Amino acid sequence: MSIFDGGLSDRWNKKATMLICDAAAALTTVGVLVLLSADALCVWCVGTVLGWLPILLMNANLDVLFRTHIPVKMQGRVYAARNSLQFFTIRLGISLVARS
């Protein structure tokens, strides 16, 4: 889906798209919390897909914003910091879930 999202991000307002996608991801996260009471695997799968679709578009727009607003000499450091924080939180979440 990222191939298509890159083309769409060129046509839309990047900041507004990121805000809308972030809000959609937050709403689907709340929806998944509501789904805790459901035992249907199909419902969980649909919730997961709906939760990740806005993330693809949001990441494409974030990359465009980084490339257009951050000086070229600093982009490597900014991307490294973003990726370190992003992947650290994934590992942190996995370890928290594994302990419970």
N, C-alpha and C positions, 0 to 999 in steps of 0.2 A: 504493500500500500504506500510505502514511502515514495516510490517513483511518482505516483499520481499526486501525492501531497505536495511535492516540490513544485509542480506546475500550478496547483491551486494557490499556493502561498504567494506566488508572484502576482496574482490577480487581486488578492484581498488585502485589507488593512491588517498588517501583521500584529500590531499590539491588540487590536480588538479581537482578532482571531485567537490569539493566545489566551486572552481573558475568557472568551466564550468556551474554549476547549478545556481550560482549567476548571471552570465552573461545572462543565459537563462531567469531567472526570470526578470532581468532588461529589456531585449528585449521584453518580453511579457507585461511588464508594459507599455512600449512605445507603443506597439501594442494596448493595451486597450485604451490608450489616443487617438490613431487614430480612434478607434471604436466609439468614442463619437459622430461622425457624423452619425453612423448607428443606425437605430431604430429597428433593428431585434433582438429580445430576444435570438434567437438561436445563433447568432453570439456572443453575450455577454457571453452566457453560455460556448461556446467553448473556448473563450478567457480566461475566468476564470479558467477553468480546465487546460488549457495549462500553465497558469501562476503559478498554485500551484503544478503541478507535480514535477518540479525541487526542490521545497522547501522541499519535503519529503526526497529526497535523500540527500540534503544538510544538513538537520538536523540530519540524521542518522550518517553522516560522522563527523559532529561537535561533537556529543556525543562521538564518538570513539576517536577523537583527544583530547577532554577534559580529558577522562579517562586515556589516555596513556601519556599525557604530563604534567598534573597538579598533584602535590602530593596529596595523598589521604586525608591528613588533611585539605587541602584547597578546595577540590572539592565542599563541601557543600556551602561555601561562594561564589565560582565562579558561581555555578548553581543558587544560590539565586540572585546574581547580574544580571546575564543574564536574568533570568525570570522576575525580576522586571522591567528591561529596556524594555524587549520585550512586556510585558503586559501593561506597562505604555503608550507605543507608540500606542498600539491598542486603548486604551481608549481616548488618545489624538486625534487620527484620527477620532474616532466616534464623539467626541464632536465638532470637527471642521466641519465635514460634517453636523451634526445636526444644526449647526448655519447658514449654507448657504442655 
